[in-house]
Amino acid sequence: MKPMRTILLSLLCLSTLLPSLSLSAANLKATLKLKTPGNVAASYNLRTEGNRLFADKALPLDITLQQSVNGDDDIVTVNITARQNTYFNLAFAMPTGLKNGHSEFFLPGLWYHRNLRSPKQAPNYGVSKSWTFREDRMSTPLASAFDAQTGKGISVLRVVDKAGCDAQVQNTEGEIILPSPTSVGYVGFDDSGNETQLTFGFPYTEAPKRYIRKLTLAPAVEAFMPMSAGETKTLVWRIHRLEAKSYGDFVTKVWQYSFDQMAPKPLPTVLNPAAVKANLCGYFRNSYVGSHPLKYNSGITILTADCKPSGEVQIGFCGRVLLNAFNEIEYGDAHHDTIAAMGHAILDSWLRQGFSPKGYFHDFINYGSNPAKIDDIHSIRQQSEAVYAILHYLNYEKQYGKKDKATKQQIKEWETKIRHLLDNLVALQKEDGHFARKFRDDGSDVDNTGGSTPSATSTLVMGWKYFGDKRYLQAAKRTMDYVEKNIISKSDYFSSTLDANCEDKEAAIAAVTASYYLAMVTKGQERQHYISLCQQAAYFAMTWYYTWDVPFAAGQMLGDVHFHSRGWGNVSVENNHIDVFVFELPHIIQWLAGQTGETRFQKMHDVITSSLTQLMPTEDHHFGIAVPGFYPEVVQHTTWDYGRNGKGFYNNLFAPGWTVASLWEMCSPERTVNFLRK
């Protein structure tokens, strides 16, 4: 007989808030499906008799349900014992007391409001009012619903196995029999009936579609777990009810609750910040391209298999050319390293040839085409990121750089160009304070949506701090007026990432960063107001970051190298993989913890900073990357691929330019503080 495996499944409910809907067997609709190889699964609606669950015919499983009380929580434990070999899928549907059509939903890192900013090729409420997702798609394995009219909300949280596992399957759609155990279940919601229901079960089911790659929905899947005669399983969830003033307040409370329940712990530190930077220098040394008019560290469309430089250049976003050039200069000067010369060569070339006729930076150049192609569309995000990098560089040169005549002249030329660009941005700002997401060199809009507006805030604050021009600070405050009214107050963080137009992590981080910068340069009630906005946005940003370690199957690279997903962030509703996009976020949430007393922010800071460097390619261990220092980007932690390879692996193409810049900033927590306090 095979050794017994135990998977704990309990249901806990804060029933004192809504006693009429306290958890009982009668509240749950339980469905058991049994699969015989080669045949369609048989479905059985289960009923209760005492503490046992029965169907209308004899089953190969004995299922008992026991209830107990722990404080305000009802605990329900379901035990399953197999009397003969079988394959099963157990599903629950729970009424919420929320009226159909009134609910908004929150599945951390995957679903916000109703996901209606996404097109029909991605999961959203317009495609279906009922969805179930495998748990490893979510930063916390939780589904929740909220009715703003009544202020009532409810969530279901899977209590995951500490020693999780997954199975590699031959088939990926329809009814599939798992070849080995998995600990992955599912959660979701059903808003198609008269009353909103939360759904959950084990093993995983994804319906009505699976989301398998960017803007690609595929047929549903329903997995069946093998159970041997004599084997026993115990299966566990928590159901939590709460009241909230708004959707944003609901998300905040659910995150606080789920963080406390999951209690993620930092990983043992392997690399300290100095070691992280020393290893990332491998990227600088091996990615430098000096054969074109504009010099750069190659940072996008690179193969993980060889890491050879590409002809595509992106000044911000995925490439972060100017910020990495400054990092090279700062590090090279401090360590007497020749990478400083590379950084200077890059910045010199952009000073001479990196600007458009109207004075904007070139956002994207493709030297792989003949002739080289320069994109004539600008984005407020990339322009802001470029100015941010140069202002840091200029501040550094004034404090620590050479004092010779040539250097002073170069600084003066940079200042002239950056002031002109900042003046351009002030002129571009709309009456309500927002910036168009994308625009042409003549200032005409290409995409007038305002989701990327907070990208400009920190740059404008820095412009005021460096040049002393109050117009820049006034423009920055106007951006926050827009962000507060249209993004933070509506809990609608969207369109900051440039390769999707949906709810995304980077939009929340941009709002956090923007309000932080203004809090750092204001006083009194105004400062407290910006701190409050920063805290509200930070809760949303935190929901994207994993509070648990998703399981992998044997043979999946990430599992084989003992990768832990806690502390990594899902990307967006449309891009369902994890990455190391943090930049200044860790030290901002640490600062917020001190300002607000929210200790969870400090704890999450510790998890994030301990976790994000664990895939560092070094001379001793490349972690699937050809060259040390080229930090991986598209980390595929669930049944998703960005084009190649799938769960447990990287995509074949990646953009290490921004991953290097992000980790470098995480390891430079005093950089911005020193700039703003000068």
N, C-alpha and C positions, 0 to 999 in steps of 0.2 A: 504494500500500500504506500502511496506517496505520502511524504510528510505533510501535516496539516498546515495550511496557510490561513492567517487571520487578517481580515481587513475590518477595522472598527468603523461602524456606521451608527451614529446617534443623532437624534433630532432634539434640539433644545429651543425653547420658546419663552420669550419674556411676556408671559401671558397676563401679567397684572395690568398692562396698559390697555389691552383690548380683551377683557375676560370672555366676551361672547365668542371670540375666535381662538380661545386657548387650544393648544394642540391636543388632539386625541386621534385615535385611529379613524374615527368617523370623519375627521376633517381631511384626511389624506385619501386620495384615490390611488390605489396601488395596482399596478399591472405587472404581471410576470409573463415573460416570453421565453419559450423553450425551443431550442433549435436542434433539429436532427440533420446531420450532414446530407446535402443534396435535396433537402425539402424546405418549403417555406415554414417559417417559425409559427408555432401555435401560441395564441395569446389568451391569457386568463386574467379576468378581473377578480381581484382578491377581496374577500370579506373577512370580518373578524368574528371569532367565537372565543370569548375569554381573552387570553393573551396569544392566541394562535391565528394565523392567516390561512384561509382556505380558499379553494376554487370549487367549481361545480363538479370536478372529477378529481380522482386521486392524482397527486403530483409526485415526482421523484425527489422533491425537496420538502423538508419540514421547516416551516418559517414561524418563529415566535416573536412577539412584540411585547416588551416590558417597559413600563413607565416608572420613573422615579422623579424626585424633586431635589434640586440643588439650588438653594437660595430662591431667587425669582424664576429660575429656569426649570422648565419641564424637560426631562431627559427621556428620550425614547430609544431603546436599543433593539435592533432587529437582528436576530440570529438565524442563519440559514444552515441547515445540515443536509447534505446529499445522501439519499438512501441508495442511489445508483448513479453511475456516470451520466453526466448531462452537460448541456451548454445553456447558460441563462442570461437574461437581461432583465433587471428589476427597475421599474419606473414609478415615480411618484408625481402627482400633480396636487398642489396645495392652493385652495382658495385664499385670497388675500383680504377680502372685504372691500377691495377697491373696485370702483365701477369701471366697466369696460369703456375704453376710449379716453378715460381721464388720466391714465397712468403715463408717467415717464419712467425710463429705466436706466439702471446703472450697473454695468458689468465692468469692473475695473480694467483699464487698459484696452478695452474692446468696444464698449457701447456706452454712449453718453446721450441723454435725452432720448431721441428716437433715431439717431444716426442719419437724419434726413439731409445732412450736408453731403453725404456720399451718394454717388450715382447708383443706378440699379444693378451694376455689376459687383457691388459690395453689399454686405449685410446691412439692411436698414428696414425701418418700419414700413416704408412704401412698397418694398418687395414682399414682405410677409409680416403679419402681426403676431406670429408665433415663431420663436427660434430656440434651439438648444445648441450648446457649444461644448466641446471637450474642455476640461478644466485648465489644461496647460496653455490655452489661449489667453488666459486672464492673469493679471498681476496678483490678484488674490482670487481663489476659486469660489466666486460669490456672484449671485444674481440678486437684484433688488428692484423694487417698484415703489413709486411715490406718487401720491395725488396731491398736487399743490392746493387744490380747493379745500380739502379737508385737513391737510397737513399730516396725513397718515402715511407711514412707510413701513416696508417689511423687506427683510433680506434672508436669503438662505446661503449658508456658508459650509462648504465641505471641510470636515476635519480630516486633513490628509494624513496618509501614512508617512511616518518619518523615514522609513526605509522603502521608498517608492520604487516602482519598476514600470516598464512599458514593454510592449510587444511589437516587433516588426511584422507587418502583414503583407501577404501577397496581393490580396484584393483591397481596394480602398473605397468601394461604394457598395450600396445595398446591404444585405445581411451578410456579415462576415464572422467566421469563427476564428477566435484568436488562437494562434499556435502556442502561446505561452501566457502566463499571467500578466495583467496590467494593474496598476493602481489608479489609473485615470478614469474618472467618472465624468459626469456632465451636469451642467446647470443651465437654466434658461427661463423663458417666460412664455405665456400664452395669453394674448389679449384678444382672441377671436370670439370668445363667448360673451355671456352677459356679465361675467365677473373676471377680473384679472387673476391669473394663476401663476405661481412660480413652479417651475418644473425642475426635477433633478433625478438622478438615477445612477446606476452602475451596471456594467461598464459603460463606456461612452456611447452616446448617440449624437449625431449632428444632423439637424433638419431645420427647415426644408431643404437647405443646401449646405454644402461644405464650402469654406472659403480657402482655396488652395494656393493662390498666388495673386499678385496685385490685379484687382478688378477682374477676377475670375471666380465665378461660382460654379460648383460642380454638384453632381447628384448626392443625395443624402447617404449617410452610413449609419448602420446599427450594429454594434459589436456584441458578441456573445462569448462569455467567459467560460472556460472549461472548469468543471467541478467533478472531482472523483468521489466515488462512493465512500462515505465515512468522513469526508472533508467538511469542515465547518468554517463559515465566514460570518463576520460581524461587520455591519456597514454603518458610517457616521456622518451626520450633518448638524448644523445649528441654524435655528430659525429665530430671527431677532426682529422685534417690532419697536418702532420709535415714532416720535412726532418731530416735525421740523417746520421752520418758518418759510422755507423756500427750497427749490431743488439744490441750490448751492449748499445750504445748511444741511440738507439731507445727505449729500455726498460727503461733506465734512464729517458728520456724525458716523456714517457708515465706515469711512476710512479709519477714524479713531477707534471704533469698535473692532473692526477687522484687524487693525494693527495690533491691538491689545491681545486679541485671540491668537493671531499667528506668531506674535512675539519673535520676529526675526533677530538673530544674533549675528554680530560681525564675524567675518572669517578670520582665521589667524593671518596676521600680516606677513607676507613673504617679501615684498619689495617696499622699502620706504620711499618717500618722494625723491630723494637724491638718486636712488637706484632706478626708479621709474624713468626719470629724465635721462640718465646715462644710457639706458637701453633704447629709449625713443630716438636718441641721436643716430642710431643705426638707420632709421628712416631718412634723416637729413642727409647722411653721407651717401646713401645709395639711390636717392630719388632726384638729385639735383640735375637740372637740364639747363645748360648754358649756351646752347647752339642756336637759339632763336633771338630775335630782337628783345622780346620779353623773357627774362630768365625766371625760373620757378622750380619749386619742388613738386614733382609729379604726384598728384594726389587723388585723381579720379580715374575710373575705367581701367583699373590695373588687375591683372590676373593674380590670384593667390598662389598659383603654381610657380610663377617666376618673379613677380613683383617688378617687371621691367617697366621703365617710364613710358608714359603715354603722351600723345601730342595734344591732349585736351587739357585746358587750363581754366580753372574756376577760382575767381579771386576770393570769394567767400563761400558760404553754404557748405558744399562737400569738399572744396579745395583748400580754402583758408590759406591762400598763398602768402599774403602779407603778414598775417599773424604768425605763421611758422617762420617767416624770414626774421621777424623781431625775436622770436624765441631762439633762433640760431645765434643772433648777435648777442643777446643777453647771456646765454649759456657759454658761447665761445669766448667772450671777453672774460667771464669769471673763471674759466678753466683753461685759458690760453689755447683754445682749440680752433683749428682752421675753419670750422663750420661758420665762424663769425664772418669770414670773408665771403662765403656763399650768401649769407643773409644780406650783407651790404650790396653785393652784386645784384641780387634780386631787387632790392628797393631802389637802387640807382636806375635800373632799367625801367622800372615802373614810373619813376619820377619823370624820366625823359619821354617815354613812349606809351605809358599806360592809361592815358586820358583821352576821352572823346572830345570832339570839337567844342561841346558845351561845358566841358569841365568835369564830367563824371568819369569814374573808373570804368574801364572795360570789364564787364562782368564775366564774359566767357570768350575764349579764343580756341580755335581748333587748328593747330599747326599740322595736323594729320591730313588736312585737305590741301589741294593745290589749285589756286593759291590759298594761303591761310585765311580762315574765315573768322571775322570778329562779329559777335552777336550785337545787334543794334538795339536790343531791349535791355533795360535796366530793372533791377528789383530794389525796393527800399531796404530789404534785408541785406543784400550783398553790399550795397553802397554804404550802409551803416556799419557793417562788419569791417569793411576796408578802412573807413575813417577811424573807427575804434582802434584798429591795429596801428595805424600811423600816429595817432595821438599818443599812444603808449610809447612808441618808438621815439617820438620827438621829446617827450617828457624824460625818457631815459637818456637821450643824447645830451640834453641840457644839464642833467645832473651828473652823469658819469662819462660822457663822451669826450672826444678830443676837442680842444679849444682853438684849433688852428683856423686860419681864415677860410680855407676851402670848406671845412665842416660847417662853419657858421653860415657860409653862403648857401650851402645845401639845405640847412635847416630853414633858412629864410625862404628858399624856393618852395619847400614842402609846405610851410605855413601859408604861403600865398595861395597855393593850389587847394589846400584843405579848407581855408576860409571861403574861397570861392565855391567849393562844393557845398559847404554848410549853408552858405547864402542861397544856393540853388534849392536846397532842401526846405529852407524856411519859405521860399517862394512857392514851392510845390504843395505845401500843407493846405488841406482843405479847410473850409470855414468851420466845420465841426471838430477840427483837430486831427483828423485821420490822414494817412498817406495812402495813395494808391499802391496796391501790391506790386504792380509792374507798370512801367512807363517807358516812353521813347526818349531819345536824346533831346527832342524839342519840348519835353514836358507833358506831352499828350498821354492820356491814360491808355494802357493796354488791359489792365485788370484793376478796376476801381475799388474792389472790396478792401475793407480795412483791417482784416485779420492780422496783417504783418506790422501794423502801426507801432506796437511796443518795441519792435526791433530798433526803431529810430530814437527812442527816448534816452537810453543810456548814452548814445553817441552825442546827442544834443547837450546832455548834461556835461559830458566831458568837454565838448566844444566851449561851453560857457566857462568851465573851470580853467581851461587852458588859455583861451583868448580874452576872457573877461567881458564878452559881448552878451548883454542881458537878453537880447533877442533869442538867443539859443536856449536859455533857461525858460523863457516864456513859451517858446515853441514846445519844449519838453513837457511843461505843465499842461499845455493844451492837448498833447497826445494822451496824457493820463486822464484828462477830462473825458475824452472819447473812450478810452479803454475802460474806465470805471462804468460809464453809462451803457456801453454796447457789448462789453466782453465780460468783465468781472461780475457786474450786477446780474447779468443774464446767464452766468456760468456757461458761456459759449466761446470756448477757446479753439480757434480754427485758423487754418490757412496761413500758418507761419512757415511750415515746410514748403519748399518750392516744387516738389515733384508730386504733390497731391493737394487737394483742395477740400479738406475735411477736418474733423475734430482731431487734434494732434497734440502730442506731448510738448513739442517745441513752442507752440503758441502759449501754453500755460507757463513754461519756463520764461518766455519773453516777457510776459506780464509780471511775473515774480521779479525778474531782473530790473524791469523798468521802474516799478514802484520802490524797489530797494535803492536804486540810484537817487531818486528824488528824496527818499527818507534820509539819505546820508548827507544831503546838502540843504535841508530845511530844518526849522526849529518849531517848538511848541505844538500847538494843535495841528498845524499843517503837517508836521512830521508824523504825529500820531495817526493822522488820517492815512498817510502813505504806508505806514507800518501795518495798519488794519487791512488795506488793500493787498499788500504784499502777503499777509497771512492768508487771506481768502484765496488768492491765486496759488499759494504754496500747497494748500490742501489738495487742490485739483492736480497740481504737478505731481504730488506724491502718489496719487492714485495710479499713475502709469508705471510705478516702480514695483518690482516683484518683492513680495513679502515671504516667498517660499521658494523651495528648490523643486523645479519640475523634474519628473523622472525621465530617464532615457533607457532604451533597449541596448543589450549587448551588441557591439559592433557599430553603434552610433558614436562618432568621434567625440562629441562633447561629453557623453557619459563615460567613455573610456578614459578620458583625461580628468575625470572627477570634477567636472564643471558644476558650479552652483549658480543658479539663476537669481537668487535673492540679491537685491540691490541694483539689478539691471532694469532698464526701462523699455517697455513696449514702445513702438514708434508712433503709430497712428491707427485710426480706424481702418485705413486702406492698406497699411504696410504692417503686417502682423508678425514682425520679428523683433528681437531685442537688440539694444546697442548701448554704447557708453556715452551718449549725449548728455553731458552735465555742465561742462564749462564752469561757470561761477556758482551754479546752484548749490553744491554742498556747503560752501562757506556762507552762503546767504541763509540757508535753513538753520545752520548752526547759530548765526547771528540772530535770527528770528526766535530761536529757542530762548536766548538770553533776554530778548526784548519782550516776549509774550508769556514766557513760562511754559510753553508747549514742549515738554520734554521728549515727546515722540519725534520731533524734528531732530533733536540731538541724536537720538537713538538711530534714526534713519540715516543721518549723516554718517554715523559710524559704520553702518551696514554698507552704504554705497561706497565710501572711500576704501573700505577693506576688500570689496568684491570686484570692482571694475578693472583692476589690473591683473586678474588671475589668468588671463589668456595672453600675457605678454610674451611675444616670441623672443627668446634669448638664444645665445649660442648653445646652451644646454638643452633647451626644449623649444621647438619652433611652433608647437600647437597648431600644426597644419598650415602654416604660412612659410613661404619659401625663404624669406630674408628677415633676420632679427630686426625688431623695431617697427616693422610695418604692422601696426596693431589692427586686428580684424574688425570688420564693420558689420556685415549682415550675418548675425548669429541666429540661426534658424532652430528655435527651441521647441516648436510645435509642428504639427503636420501642415507645413507651409514651405514653399520655396519661392525665392525671388527670381527664379528662372532655372536654377540648377540645384541638385543634390538633396534638398529636403531636410526634415527634422534631424537634428543632431550634427549638422554640418554647416559650413559656410556656403554662400553663393560663390560661383567661380570668379566673378568680378567684384571688386570692392573699391572703396574710396578711403584710404588711410589718412589722407590729408587732414580731414576733420577729426578723426579719432585721436590722432596724435595731438592736435591742438586742444581738444577737449580734456584729455588726461593731463596735459601740461598745465592748463589753467586750474584744474582740480588740485594739482600739486603746487600751485602758486597762490595761496589764499590771501596773501598780503598785497598783491599787485594792485588791485582796484582800490583797496582801502588807502594805500599810500598815495595813489593818484588823487583821490577825492579829498584827502585831508591835507594836501600840500598847501 
